[in-house]
Amino acid sequence: MSAEGVAEQLVAPSVDGQTFRDAMALLAAPITVVTFSDHTGRRWGFTASSVTSVSLDPPLITVGVAHASSCYRALAVAPEFVVNVLSDRHRAVATRFAARGLDRFAEGGFVRWPGSMLPCLADAHLLLRCRPTHLVPVGDHDLLVGTPTEVRMSGPGKPLVWYRRDFHILEENLSDIRPRPGP
């Protein structure tokens, strides 16, 4: 196929929304809860599986946030946010922060990041305190690009992932994973 033919296929969508949704259900993704406070001190948060690193120099991550999210407007102007990476013990937290119409913080487990008003999950697998740098509109979501300003890593735990429209725990013994030797 010519370069023009490939470009044409990339421009014209040939997959409907439901087919795309079904395909993405086969893409395992880490489960996070993104938390932040607004200018009044109100705590906000939502479950997100669309969080990824995008750059090492400078360090940058993206968080996908739906325009329909109850947190969207507040997050778009928040001066900081925390990505709480969840582990096997956080299935209930992930479910609670994905729900609508309830106080997501009511059941506890969240503390303030020292020296800030930012809520964070005390025993999260990984915590990334971030400063937003860009908000990029893409379809029915925006990509919030952030620079990590502080990182806290916890001890043992198995990552919680989203796969086939449900939460799963990686069962591999992750303590046996070793870095590959360099070239």
URMOBEL-V883224 format. One record per pair of residues at least 24 apart in sequence whose ideal C-beta (glycine too) atoms are under 6 Angstrom apart, sorted by the first residue. I is the first residue (numbers start at 0). GAP is how many residues later the second one is. D is the distance in whole Angstrom. If there is no record, write none. Layout:
BEGIN
I_GAP_D / I_GAP_D
END
This chain:
BEGIN
24_139_5 / 24_140_5 / 27_133_5 / 27_135_4 / 28_133_5 / 29_129_6 / 29_131_6 / 30_55_5 / 30_63_5 / 30_129_4 / 30_131_5 / 31_51_5 / 31_52_6 / 31_53_5 / 32_51_4 / 32_64_5 / 33_29_6 / 33_47_6 / 33_49_6 / 34_47_5 / 34_84_5 / 35_42_4 / 35_45_4 / 36_80_4 / 36_81_6 / 37_36_5 / 40_76_6 / 42_62_5 / 42_76_5 / 43_27_5 / 43_30_5 / 44_52_5 / 44_59_5 / 45_25_5 / 45_51_6 / 46_47_5 / 46_50_4 / 46_51_4 / 48_113_4 / 50_32_6 / 58_89_5 / 59_85_6 / 59_87_6 / 60_85_5 / 61_81_5 / 61_83_5 / 62_81_5 / 63_77_5 / 63_79_6 / 64_77_6 / 64_79_6 / 65_75_5 / 66_73_6 / 75_59_6 / 79_38_6 / 79_51_6 / 80_49_5 / 81_36_5 / 81_38_5 / 81_47_5 / 82_45_4 / 83_36_6 / 83_37_4 / 83_40_4 / 83_43_6 / 84_39_6 / 84_40_5 / 84_41_4 / 85_74_4 / 86_38_4 / 86_70_3 / 86_73_6 / 87_69_6 / 87_70_4 / 87_72_6 / 87_81_4 / 89_70_6 / 90_76_5 / 124_29_5 / 124_32_5 / 125_27_5 / 126_25_4
END
